[in-house]
Amino acid sequence: MKAVLAVLLVVLAALVQVTVAPLFPLRGAVADVGLVTLLALAAAMGPRVALWAVPLFALTLSWVTDRSPGLLLLAYLPLLPLAYFLEGVRMPLGRFTRALAAGASTGLWARGLLAAGAMAQGASFALSQLVTTVLLPGLVFDLALVAGLYLLLRLAGREPLSLSLARTGW
Amino acid sequence: MLIFSRYTWWVAAMIGLAVLLTGASQAGILNPVQGVFLTVTSPVENLLSGAFQPVASFLSDAGDVNSLQAENRRLRVENEALQNKVVGLQEDAERVKELEEALKITQGATNETRLAANIVHRDASPFTDVVSIDRGKGAGVKVGMVVVSAQGTLMGTVTKVLDDQAFVRLITDTKSKVAAQVLDSKADGIVTGTPNRGLSFDLAQADIKVGDTIVTSALTGRFPAGLPIGRVTEVSGTTQDLFRTVKLEPLVRISTARTVLVLTSFTPADAGSLAP
């Protein structure tokens, strides 16, 4: 049941990414619905679900956007290892701040990688344009969405699950 | 430590999977599954688009009240001028018809065919502006075909075709390059997409001013001549500059368009080079 729900959420996230998110752009960036969905799955259902949700989302998104599934997979790849790494770092930071850092860093990586992919296919733009029209507005989106996600989890009375694979018995 | 964790193995496996998926995608192995997926999910997409499109349009209009009022005033003046022009053109057309009849000239009928399609998805990832439409091979769509808005303004070109769907690279995509010319002066240039989904016009040493209309040129053989693209909104630099920066405003609201027309009768000169 949990797996079916996760699959449905991943597919829905890909569809929302290409139907709803482009309607509300901020300069050259749109909200990364996939990123926040994957983070939500990891936080609510545990890392084992998120491990296969990442490639599934990349594949689904590639079908609706006609982008390379490999590039999309690499774009979202750092999310889980980074979140796990930040979970173990000894710093006076709460889970919320660590999730914000993981989401924002992966968002920057994903947008930068997809921009590099577009550049490799012939797009011409300056680095300053990448920063001002894509990365910074994208960062605002990511921080807002991850904050919203954690607010929803709190309102639902749930604590985000640990991303350690060992603790979940894998 | 991350380096000793199971995530290391997972990352390695995912990199391998990324290579495999890229190969499979380029070989077209996944195309049948992609076609089925797009067909199955299209009702959900229509539902989502239909629900959020009015909200987006409202927010867009609410944020642009001042510019919309100014545009409205400009359009009223333009409308009046155009109506006067139409009257003159109707008189000219009648006169031409009379002359043709007198001289026994018959005009050949145009054989341009247009196929209506709905926009289903929109890929708006960085520097990319690609949409998918609900017509494909079955409806006669081919790679390289030109896509225009319902009013005939250039929107993009077809880059990939599946059985019942096709992908269209819009002119606002940063990879898009369209041979174009200024309608009045006939100065040639290239229209390219900008990172924030706008348009710029690159032309060498020519007179151009705000308000000029830019249309397609048949120079490269990829587009039929004379399709409207946009209007000049900003010109920087002087006529002595080798290249001037010219910003265009598309004549159609590309971001919220839902219906497009595919020019199925026009065959581009080098359609193969458009394939991704």
Interface residues (C-beta under 8 A of the other chain):
Chain A: V11 L12 L15 V16 V18 T19 V20 A21 P22 L23 F24 P25 R27 G28 A29 V30 L51 V54 P55 A58 L59 T60 S62 W63 V64 T65 D66 R67 S68 P69 G70 L71 L73 L74 L77 L80 P81 Y84 F85 G88 R111 L114 A115 A118 M119 Q121 G122 A123 S124 F125 Q129 L130 T133 V134 G138 L165 A166 W170
Chain B: M1 L2 S5 R6 Y7 T8 W10 V11 M14 I15 L17 A18 V19 L20 L21 T22 A24 S25 Q26 L30 V33 Q34 F37 L38 T41 V44 E45 L48 S49 F52 Q53 V55 A56 L59 H121 R122 D123 A124 S125 P126 F127 T128 V130 S132 T159 K160 F167 D173 T174 K175 T192 P195 N196 R197 S255 T256 P276
